[in-house]
Amino acid sequence: MNRRRSRRRLDARVWPEILETLVPATDRRLEEIMAWADENDQQWLFDFLETRAASLKAGEGEAALPRIPPEDVLAEKFGLTLAQARVLSAFLSGQSLKEIASLQSVSINTVRTHFVQMRAKLGARDQADVIRIALLGLAEE
């Protein structure tokens, strides 16, 4: 286990725009992503999350933090439809499939279909992998 991870736990509050009700689900996803980063020696991810958290604590506010790009930018960057990009944006905001369906007023099956198609386009194995690939892709810019 990464020593940095064992000393203190990062949480969903590194995303200032996250709804308080989404924090527990986002914390679980962060744990999955951090476990992947730890297993695959991806220190940059810990550095990224810690920088975001430090910026918030220092009172620099949202202006100093990278934001989730607009859906049309995500669609173009990753070769997704706008509907798939909306799902990706929601994942990056910490929402679950069920929450996405509710907030976008679509069925859970519709969201699952977009997720499966997006996962195939990104070459991802699961939801955590989709987020990892998106973060890596966005970090390249």
PASEBA-1860 file (N, C-alpha, C; in nm, 3 decimals):
! residues 141
1> MNRRRSRR> 0.085/-0.119/0.000/0.000/0.000/0.000/0.089/0.124/0.000 ~ 0.049/0.222/-0.071/0.121/0.348/-0.078/0.121/0.416/0.058 ~ 0.239/0.454/0.105/0.248/0.518/0.236/0.165/0.646/0.243 ~ 0.168/0.722/0.133/0.093/0.847/0.130/-0.055/0.821/0.150 ~ -0.104/0.716/0.087/-0.246/0.682/0.097/-0.282/0.637/0.237 ~ -0.192/0.567/0.303/-0.224/0.517/0.436/-0.220/0.628/0.541 ~ -0.145/0.735/0.518/-0.136/0.844/0.615/-0.262/0.929/0.620 ~ -0.318/0.958/0.507/-0.441/1.037/0.508/-0.524/1.001/0.386
9> RLDARVWP> -0.651/1.014/0.404/-0.745/0.974/0.301/-0.792/1.097/0.224 ~ -0.779/1.091/0.093/-0.836/1.197/0.011/-0.986/1.175/0.003 ~ -1.061/1.280/-0.018/-1.204/1.258/-0.032/-1.261/1.338/-0.147 ~ -1.389/1.319/-0.169/-1.458/1.377/-0.284/-1.458/1.528/-0.282 ~ -1.425/1.589/-0.173/-1.430/1.735/-0.166/-1.320/1.802/-0.247 ~ -1.235/1.722/-0.315/-1.138/1.781/-0.407/-1.208/1.830/-0.532 ~ -1.337/1.798/-0.546/-1.420/1.852/-0.654/-1.518/1.950/-0.590 ~ -1.491/2.079/-0.598/-1.574/2.176/-0.526/-1.719/2.180/-0.571
17> EILETLVP> -1.747/2.141/-0.694/-1.884/2.151/-0.742/-1.968/2.028/-0.706 ~ -1.911/1.933/-0.633/-1.984/1.810/-0.603/-2.095/1.835/-0.502 ~ -2.208/1.771/-0.526/-2.320/1.780/-0.434/-2.288/1.698/-0.310 ~ -2.324/1.748/-0.194/-2.295/1.679/-0.070/-2.350/1.536/-0.069 ~ -2.463/1.514/-0.134/-2.523/1.380/-0.137/-2.440/1.283/-0.221 ~ -2.353/1.335/-0.308/-2.271/1.249/-0.393/-2.137/1.213/-0.330 ~ -2.103/1.275/-0.218/-1.972/1.254/-0.158/-1.945/1.107/-0.125 ~ -2.036/1.033/-0.060/-2.004/0.893/-0.028/-1.976/0.808/-0.152
25> ATDRRLEE> -2.056/0.822/-0.256/-2.033/0.744/-0.378/-1.902/0.785/-0.445 ~ -1.873/0.913/-0.445/-1.749/0.960/-0.506/-1.629/0.915/-0.425 ~ -1.642/0.914/-0.294/-1.534/0.861/-0.211/-1.502/0.716/-0.247 ~ -1.608/0.636/-0.271/-1.585/0.496/-0.310/-1.511/0.488/-0.443 ~ -1.550/0.573/-0.538/-1.481/0.572/-0.668/-1.337/0.618/-0.655 ~ -1.314/0.719/-0.572/-1.177/0.764/-0.550/-1.092/0.652/-0.490 ~ -1.150/0.576/-0.399/-1.078/0.462/-0.342/-1.040/0.362/-0.451 ~ -1.132/0.333/-0.543/-1.103/0.241/-0.653/-0.991/0.296/-0.742
33> IMAWADEN> -1.001/0.424/-0.775/-0.901/0.486/-0.861/-0.766/0.491/-0.791 ~ -0.768/0.525/-0.663/-0.642/0.531/-0.588/-0.580/0.393/-0.573 ~ -0.663/0.290/-0.556/-0.610/0.153/-0.549/-0.543/0.116/-0.681 ~ -0.608/0.153/-0.793/-0.547/0.127/-0.923/-0.414/0.201/-0.935 ~ -0.412/0.329/-0.896/-0.290/0.410/-0.906/-0.179/0.351/-0.820 ~ -0.215/0.303/-0.702/-0.118/0.242/-0.613/-0.062/0.114/-0.673 ~ -0.150/0.028/-0.725/-0.108/-0.100/-0.784/-0.022/-0.081/-0.908 ~ -0.047/0.027/-0.982/0.021/0.049/-1.110/0.126/0.159/-1.104
41> DQQWLFDF> 0.165/0.196/-0.982/0.270/0.296/-0.961/0.246/0.424/-1.041 ~ 0.125/0.478/-1.027/0.085/0.600/-1.096/0.081/0.716/-0.997 ~ 0.197/0.758/-0.951/0.208/0.861/-0.849/0.146/0.993/-0.892 ~ 0.144/1.021/-1.022/0.089/1.148/-1.071/-0.054/1.168/-1.025 ~ -0.130/1.060/-1.013/-0.270/1.073/-0.973/-0.281/1.121/-0.828 ~ -0.197/1.067/-0.740/-0.196/1.114/-0.601/-0.156/1.262/-0.595 ~ -0.055/1.298/-0.674/-0.010/1.437/-0.677/-0.121/1.529/-0.726 ~ -0.193/1.487/-0.830/-0.302/1.566/-0.885/-0.410/1.590/-0.780
49> LETRAASL> -0.454/1.483/-0.714/-0.560/1.495/-0.614/-0.514/1.578/-0.493 ~ -0.391/1.558/-0.451/-0.342/1.635/-0.337/-0.327/1.783/-0.370 ~ -0.288/1.813/-0.492/-0.278/1.953/-0.535/-0.415/2.019/-0.533 ~ -0.515/1.949/-0.582/-0.653/2.003/-0.579/-0.697/2.028/-0.435 ~ -0.674/1.931/-0.349/-0.716/1.944/-0.209/-0.642/2.060/-0.142 ~ -0.512/2.073/-0.169/-0.433/2.181/-0.108/-0.481/2.317/-0.157 ~ -0.517/2.327/-0.284/-0.567/2.454/-0.339/-0.696/2.496/-0.270 ~ -0.783/2.400/-0.247/-0.909/2.431/-0.179/-0.884/2.476/-0.035
57> KAGEGEAA> -0.797/2.402/0.034/-0.768/2.437/0.174/-0.700/2.573/0.185 ~ -0.621/2.609/0.085/-0.551/2.736/0.087/-0.642/2.852/0.051 ~ -0.767/2.820/0.018/-0.863/2.926/-0.014/-0.848/2.983/-0.153 ~ -0.776/2.912/-0.239/-0.759/2.961/-0.375/-0.887/2.947/-0.455 ~ -0.976/2.866/-0.406/-1.106/2.853/-0.471/-1.102/2.776/-0.600 ~ -1.216/2.773/-0.665/-1.233/2.694/-0.786/-1.153/2.749/-0.903 ~ -1.124/2.877/-0.905/-1.054/2.936/-1.019/-0.917/2.874/-1.039 ~ -0.854/2.828/-0.930/-0.719/2.771/-0.940/-0.721/2.624/-0.978
65> LPRIPPED> -0.839/2.564/-0.983/-0.850/2.422/-1.007/-0.896/2.391/-1.148 ~ -0.843/2.282/-1.204/-0.893/2.242/-1.335/-1.040/2.203/-1.324 ~ -1.117/2.237/-1.424/-1.260/2.206/-1.424/-1.286/2.093/-1.522 ~ -1.398/2.030/-1.504/-1.439/1.928/-1.599/-1.476/2.000/-1.728 ~ -1.417/1.961/-1.839/-1.446/2.030/-1.966/-1.593/2.016/-2.005 ~ -1.642/2.108/-2.087/-1.780/2.096/-2.136/-1.799/1.965/-2.212 ~ -1.923/1.921/-2.217/-1.955/1.792/-2.278/-1.913/1.785/-2.424 ~ -1.927/1.895/-2.500/-1.888/1.890/-2.641/-1.737/1.871/-2.656
73> VLAEKFGL> -1.660/1.926/-2.563/-1.515/1.908/-2.564/-1.480/1.763/-2.532 ~ -1.548/1.706/-2.432/-1.526/1.565/-2.398/-1.561/1.475/-2.517 ~ -1.673/1.507/-2.583/-1.717/1.427/-2.698/-1.611/1.427/-2.807 ~ -1.561/1.544/-2.839/-1.460/1.556/-2.945/-1.329/1.490/-2.904 ~ -1.285/1.514/-2.781/-1.158/1.461/-2.732/-1.154/1.309/-2.733 ~ -1.265/1.246/-2.695/-1.267/1.101/-2.679/-1.350/1.027/-2.784 ~ -1.401/1.100/-2.884/-1.478/1.037/-2.991/-1.612/0.982/-2.944 ~ -1.678/1.055/-2.856/-1.805/1.012/-2.799/-1.920/1.091/-2.858
81> TLAQARVL> -2.040/1.037/-2.845/-2.160/1.115/-2.876/-2.182/1.211/-2.761 ~ -2.268/1.310/-2.780/-2.297/1.404/-2.670/-2.361/1.333/-2.551 ~ -2.445/1.235/-2.577/-2.508/1.161/-2.467/-2.403/1.084/-2.387 ~ -2.308/1.022/-2.457/-2.201/0.950/-2.389/-2.111/1.048/-2.313 ~ -2.086/1.164/-2.370/-2.004/1.267/-2.303/-2.074/1.319/-2.177 ~ -2.208/1.327/-2.179/-2.281/1.368/-2.059/-2.261/1.266/-1.948 ~ -2.261/1.138/-1.984/-2.237/1.033/-1.884/-2.094/1.042/-1.832 ~ -1.998/1.062/-1.921/-1.858/1.076/-1.878/-1.843/1.196/-1.784
89> SAFLSGQS> -1.901/1.308/-1.821/-1.895/1.427/-1.736/-1.954/1.399/-1.598 ~ -2.064/1.327/-1.595/-2.128/1.292/-1.468/-2.037/1.199/-1.387 ~ -1.971/1.102/-1.452/-1.876/1.015/-1.382/-1.765/1.099/-1.320 ~ -1.711/1.192/-1.398/-1.602/1.275/-1.348/-1.649/1.366/-1.233 ~ -1.778/1.390/-1.225/-1.835/1.468/-1.115/-1.871/1.380/-0.996 ~ -1.852/1.249/-1.011/-1.875/1.159/-0.900/-2.012/1.096/-0.892 ~ -2.089/1.103/-0.998/-2.224/1.047/-0.995/-2.224/0.899/-1.033 ~ -2.316/0.824/-0.975/-2.334/0.683/-1.009/-2.428/0.672/-1.129
97> LKEIASLQ> -2.438/0.552/-1.186/-2.529/0.531/-1.298/-2.672/0.568/-1.259 ~ -2.713/0.528/-1.141/-2.849/0.556/-1.094/-2.872/0.707/-1.079 ~ -2.774/0.777/-1.024/-2.785/0.922/-1.007/-2.788/0.993/-1.143 ~ -2.708/0.945/-1.235/-2.705/1.003/-1.370/-2.842/0.991/-1.434 ~ -2.900/0.872/-1.425/-3.033/0.848/-1.484/-3.135/0.943/-1.424 ~ -3.132/0.957/-1.295/-3.228/1.043/-1.228/-3.208/1.190/-1.266 ~ -3.085/1.237/-1.261/-3.056/1.378/-1.290/-3.077/1.414/-1.437 ~ -3.056/1.316/-1.527/-3.074/1.343/-1.670/-3.212/1.303/-1.720
105> SVSINTVR> -3.296/1.256/-1.629/-3.434/1.216/-1.663/-3.441/1.112/-1.775 ~ -3.355/1.012/-1.764/-3.356/0.900/-1.857/-3.358/0.771/-1.775 ~ -3.382/0.660/-1.842/-3.385/0.532/-1.770/-3.244/0.486/-1.739 ~ -3.233/0.402/-1.638/-3.103/0.345/-1.602/-3.049/0.261/-1.718 ~ -3.137/0.197/-1.794/-3.093/0.118/-1.909/-3.031/0.206/-2.018 ~ -3.085/0.325/-2.036/-3.026/0.420/-2.132/-2.886/0.459/-2.089 ~ -2.870/0.489/-1.961/-2.738/0.527/-1.909/-2.641/0.409/-1.923 ~ -2.688/0.289/-1.892/-2.602/0.170/-1.905/-2.558/0.151/-2.051
113> THFVQMRA> -2.650/0.173/-2.144/-2.616/0.161/-2.286/-2.508/0.262/-2.324 ~ -2.525/0.386/-2.282/-2.423/0.488/-2.311/-2.290/0.450/-2.246 ~ -2.296/0.398/-2.125/-2.173/0.358/-2.055/-2.102/0.245/-2.130 ~ -2.176/0.142/-2.170/-2.116/0.029/-2.241/-2.051/0.076/-2.372 ~ -2.120/0.161/-2.446/-2.065/0.213/-2.572/-1.942/0.300/-2.546 ~ -1.948/0.384/-2.443/-1.835/0.471/-2.409/-1.716/0.385/-2.365 ~ -1.742/0.285/-2.284/-1.636/0.197/-2.235/-1.566/0.130/-2.353 ~ -1.643/0.084/-2.451/-1.584/0.021/-2.569/-1.498/0.120/-2.648
121> KLGARDQA> -1.547/0.242/-2.666/-1.472/0.343/-2.741/-1.342/0.380/-2.671 ~ -1.343/0.382/-2.538/-1.224/0.419/-2.462/-1.132/0.300/-2.435 ~ -1.182/0.180/-2.461/-1.103/0.060/-2.433/-1.090/0.036/-2.283 ~ -1.193/0.071/-2.209/-1.191/0.060/-2.063/-1.256/-0.070/-2.017 ~ -1.214/-0.117/-1.899/-1.269/-0.239/-1.842/-1.393/-0.213/-1.758 ~ -1.391/-0.101/-1.684/-1.500/-0.073/-1.590/-1.508/0.078/-1.567 ~ -1.593/0.117/-1.474/-1.617/0.259/-1.449/-1.490/0.330/-1.399 ~ -1.417/0.267/-1.310/-1.293/0.328/-1.261/-1.193/0.346/-1.374
129> DVIRIALL> -1.188/0.249/-1.465/-1.097/0.258/-1.579/-1.138/0.370/-1.674 ~ -1.268/0.390/-1.692/-1.318/0.501/-1.775/-1.269/0.633/-1.716 ~ -1.282/0.649/-1.585/-1.239/0.773/-1.519/-1.088/0.789/-1.531 ~ -1.014/0.681/-1.512/-0.867/0.688/-1.523/-0.826/0.731/-1.664 ~ -0.887/0.671/-1.766/-0.852/0.704/-1.905/-0.888/0.850/-1.933 ~ -1.003/0.894/-1.884/-1.043/1.034/-1.906/-0.946/1.130/-1.837 ~ -0.908/1.099/-1.713/-0.813/1.186/-1.642/-0.680/1.191/-1.712 ~ -0.631/1.075/-1.758/-0.505/1.072/-1.833/-0.516/1.153/-1.961
137> GLAEE> -0.627/1.137/-2.032/-0.648/1.210/-2.157/-0.656/1.359/-2.137 ~ -0.722/1.400/-2.028/-0.735/1.543/-1.999/-0.605/1.601/-1.949 ~ -0.524/1.521/-1.882/-0.394/1.568/-1.831/-0.295/1.594/-1.943 ~ -0.317/1.532/-2.059/-0.226/1.550/-2.174/-0.232/1.690/-2.230 ~ -0.341/1.761/-2.205/-0.359/1.894/-2.266/-0.275/1.999/-2.201
END
